[in-house]
Amino acid sequence: MAHIFKEFGISHNASGFNSLFSEINHYESTLKCPVIIGMEGFNGYARPLDQLIQQKGYILYNINNLKLARFKELFSGPAKTDVIVPKKIVEFMRIAPSFQGER
């Protein structure tokens, strides 16, 4: 089971979205594996990118920033930086299926 994690920034516009999907297409065609995308941007803050991701059929973990902050408190590490947040999102995505259906 392959795990690929690549961080890169994009502009929140058509050019940035095209760059993201170009990167995804490269890995998808090269590795022939499903694509799962995690992003912080709950409650409409990620639109229209979240909708584009879902329209293309990718699995999306759109993570609530407050829940991510709680997760970081529980599984502490260094203070919030732009480098730490993506790594915590990946950790959150890895354990999230364990909590499906629990309330």
N, C-alpha and C positions, 0 to 999 in steps of 0.2 A: 504494500500500500504506500503510494508516494505522497509526500507532503511537500508542497512548494509554497514558499512564502517570499513574496517580493514586495518591498515597499517602494512606492514612487508617488510623487505628487502630480496632480493634474489641475488645470484651470477648470472652474465650474462654468464651462461654456461648450459650444459644439466642438470646437477644436480639441479641448481637453477630453471630452467624451470619446471622440474619434481616436485619440491617442490611447485611451484606456482600452477600448474594444480592439484596437490593433494589437496591443500587448496580449490581451486575453486570447485572441484568435491564434497568435503565434504559439502560445503554450498548449492551447486546446488541440491544434493540428499536429504539433510536434509530439506531444505526450499521449494523445488519445485518452484523456481522462476527464471526468466531470469537473466543472468549474464551480467553486463556491466562493462567494464574495462577501466579505464582512465590512461594514462601514458604520461609523457613528453619524447619526443624522435622523433621529426619530422625529415624528410629529410634523412631517412636511419639510424639514430643513434640508433634506437630500433631494428634493424634487428638482428637476425631472429625472435626475440620474437613476434614482431607485426604480422608477417606472421603466426606463430604458433597459436596465439590467434584467428586470422581470420579463419584459417583452421579448428579449432575446433568449429566454428560457433558462437563465442561470439561477442557481440557488442563491438567495440573498438573505444574509443575517443583517437586518437593519437594527442596530443596537441603540437602545435608549441611553442617552448620555448619563442620566442619573443612575441607572442600573449599572452601567460600566464603572461609574465612580464608586458605587458600593462594592462592586466586585474587586476593584483595585484596593479598597480599604481592607477587605477580608483577606485577600491574597497580596499583601503589601509588597512593595518593592520601592525603587527610587521614586522621587517626586515626579509629578506629571511633566513630561516633556513631549515634544512632537515625536521623538524616537520611541518612547515607552508606550504611548497610546496604541499604535498598531499591534505591538506585541501582546498587549493585554486583550485586544479585540480577538486575536487568534486564540489565546488561551480560553477566553469566554466562549468562542465558537466551538472549541473542542469539547468542553464539558456541557454545553447547552443541551444537546440531545438527551443527556441523563436526566434532565428535569422536565422533559416534555410530558404534559398531562398532569403534572403535580401542581397543586395549589395550596 
